[in-house]
């Protein structure tokens, strides 16, 4: 009788191992599917390669943007957005919205004016030292963006980027982590 139970126990073991392996495969597959849906539909995860947004987002910081932020509302001035780079849509940039459709953005004597009013920019890393005056009219369905480190930023002032089309906006920057994982926080 003891021999019978030993054989029965040995026969059920392979089924148990297979069932356990199948359970792990299901969990792993579900995790991959959830991660895929989150990164394609809900969040964008990117790293800041340059100093263009310092001191708000530092070089090497990772930031997360919410893709769903502008599903029910339009982007606003001062929002920090994630958008597709015009010449290479596989890359994303992060900048602050300065002008919305129809605005006149003027840079005069190293000061930014929007519709004739001086823009308050407490987030700037340092005062602008552009040395030239510029005027931009923001086209319909587009946004004028600048980096917080305006002296070292490729942004809407540049012909490479220009005004950012609404269709190129991926989401609103929401959360950041420092390159080493410390200094986490909301992007503002």
N, C-alpha and C positions, 0 to 999 in steps of 0.2 A: 504494500500500500504506500509506503514512504517513497519508493521508486516512482510510482505513478505520479505523485504530487511534484516530485523533482522534475520529471519530464514535462508536466503541465506548466510548471513555473518557467522552465527554459523556453518553451514554445511561445509564451505570451510576452517575453522580454523583447524580442525583435519588434513586435507590434507596438509596444510601449515606446521604444526608442524612435521608431518611425513616426509615431503620432507626436512625440515631443519635438522632433525635428520639423515636422510639418507646422506645428504651432509656432515655432520660432520663425519659420519662413513667412507665415501669415503676418506676424507682428512686424517683421522687417519690411515686407512689401507694403503694409499699411503705413509705416513710417515714411517710406520713400514717396508714396502717393500723397500723403499729407504735406510733406516738405515741398513737393512739386507744385501742388495747388497753392500753398502759401506764397511761394516765391514767384509764381506766375500771375496770381490774382490779388494777393493781399499786400505783400511787402516787397520792397526792393532792398537788397543788401549790397553795399558798395564800400570801397575804400577811397579816401581822399589822397590822390597822388601828389598834389601840389599845395602850396601855401595860400592859394587864392581866397580861402574862406577863414583864414586865421583872424582873430582869436576865437571865433565861434566854433569852427571845426578845424582841428589841427592836422597838419600833414601826417598821414599814416593812420588817422582815426578811421574807424569803421562807422558807418551811419546806416540807419534803417529808415526807409521812406514808406509811407502808406500809399499804396496804389489807389485805394478806395476813397482817399481824402476829397477828391474833386468829383465824385460821382453825383453829389447832390448840391454842390456849391461851386462857385467859380474861384479861381485863385485870387488872392488879395495882395495889395501892397504890403511889403515886409514879410510875406511868407517866404520860407526857404524851400525851394523846389528842387526836385531831381528831374533832369530832362535828358533826352537823347542828344548826343553831340551831332550836329548837322552833317559833318563829313563822314562819320563812322557811327552808325546807329547802334553798334554793339557796345559802345562806350556810353557811360552816363556822367553828367556833370551835376554839380550842386551849386546853386547861386541864390541870391536874395532878389525877390521881385521889387523893383523900384517903380516901374510904370505899368499900368494896365491899359487895355485897348482905348485909344483916343487921347491918352495923356501926351503932353509935351514935356520931355525931359531935357533940361538944359544944364550943361556943366559950364560954369562961368567962374573965373578966378578960383579954380579948384574947389568949388562948392556946387552941390547938386540942387537943382530946383525942379519941382514937379508942378506943372501948371502955374508957374510964377511964384510958388511958395518954397522957401528953403526947406530942404529935407533934413530932419533931425536924424543923425546917424551915430548914436552912442556906442554902437557895436563895432565901429571902425577900429582897425588895428593901429592906424596912424593917419594923420591928416593927408588928404589927397595932394599929390604933387604932380599933376598932369601937365600943367604949363600951357594948355591950349583950351580954347572954348569950343564947345560942341552943342548941337541941338538935334534932338531926335523926336520924331512924331511916331508914337507907337501905333502900328497898323491894327486894324480890326482882327480879332481872334489871335492876337500875339501879345507878348509880355517883354518888357525891357528889364534885364537882369544884370546885377553887378555882384562881384565878390566883395566880401567884407574887408579883404586886404586889397583895396582898389588899386594900389600902386603895383601889384603883382597879380593881376587877374585878367584872364582872357574871358571876356563877357560880351554883352550886347554892344559895347563900344567898338568891338572888333568886327571886321568884315567876315572873319571865319565863323562867327556865331550870329551876330546881329540879333534882331528881335526873335524871341523863342515862340514858335507856333504852339497854340493850345494842344494840337495833336501830338507834339513832341514831349509834352509834360508827362512824366511817368508817375509822379506822386509828390507828396509833401514830406520833406525831411522831418523826422519825428524823434529819433533817439540816436545817441552816439555812444561809442565806447572808444577809449583811448587805445592806441596801438598795443600797449601792454595789458590792456584789460581794466586799468584803473580809470578814474575820472569819467564814469559813465553819467549820462544824464539826458534830459530832453534838449532838443535843438531849439534855440529861440533867437 
